[in-house]
């Protein structure tokens, strides 16, 4: 996989993270808290999709659990459960790639 292809795939995955527009809030503090929460949820969603991409779409050698854990600030066991089939489907739709089956992903 080339760096150019990787960059294009990552851009597609990041674009798949939906906007979390919030309704206007009369109280400026509560509005700011709601907006910060929306940004955090969007960041968590983006991380899940990127982890799914790194484990299920980069082959023949996916990123290791350790590499992804270090980059995400998570544990190796946390990476194993950080994304689900819906996240894999969203990455597939965003990139047009077919995932490697979880039985083939390895270490």
N, C-alpha and C positions, 0 to 999 in steps of 0.2 A: 504494500500500500504506500503510495507516494504521499509526501507531506502536503502537496497541493490537493490531492483527493481527500485526505484527512481533514484539511481545513474547510473544504467545501461541505463535507458531511457534517462537521461540527456546526457550521453556520446554519445548515438546514435543520439540525436538531434544535439549536437555540431558537430558531424562528418558530418552531412548533410549540413553544411555551406561550400559551395564550395570555393576553393582556387581562389584568385583573382590575378593571376600572371600578372605582368605588363611587357610590352616590355621594353627592355633596353633604357635608356635615356642618351644622350650624356652629358647633363648638370647635375652634381652631385646634385645641390640644387633642380632642378626640379624633378629629379629622386626620391630624398628623400621625396619631397612633394607628389608625385604620390603614393609612397609606403605607406606613412602615411594615405593618403586618402583611399587607398585600405584596410588598416587595420581597419579604422573607419567604412567603409561600411560593412566589414565582421562582425565587432562587432555589428553593428546595426541589421544585418541579424540574427545573433545568438540570440540577445536579443528578436527579434520578435518571433523566433521559440520557445524559452524558455517560453515566455509569453503565446503563443498559447498552449504549452504543459501544463503549470500550470493551465490554465483556461478550456481547453477542453479535457484533457486526464487524469487528476487526479480526480478520483471519488471514493466514492460517495461525497466527500467534496473537490471541487477544491480550490486552493489558492484564497483568497479573493482579490478583486481589490485593497484594501488598502495595503495588504501584498506585492503584486507585485509592486504597485506604489512606496512604500517605498524602496524596493530592487533595482528598476530600476531608481530611481530618477525622477520619472514622477508623473503626477497627476492621480487621479483615472479616470477621464474622458479620459486622454491620453491612459490609459491601455485599455479602452473599444474599442478604434479604432487603437491600435498599430499593430495588426495583422489582416490578412484577410484569406479568404478561401484557397488561395494558400499556405499560411504558415501552416494552419491546415493540408492540404493534404501532405505537405512535412514532417511534424512531423509524420503523420500516416505512410507514406512510410518508414521513418527512424526507427520507433519503432515497426511497425506491429500492433499497437493498433488502435482501432476504437474510434473516438471522441464522446464525449457526445454532443448531439445536443445543439445548442446555446439556445434553449428554456428551456432546463433542467439545464443549468449551474448555475443559481441563483447568489445571492449576492456578 
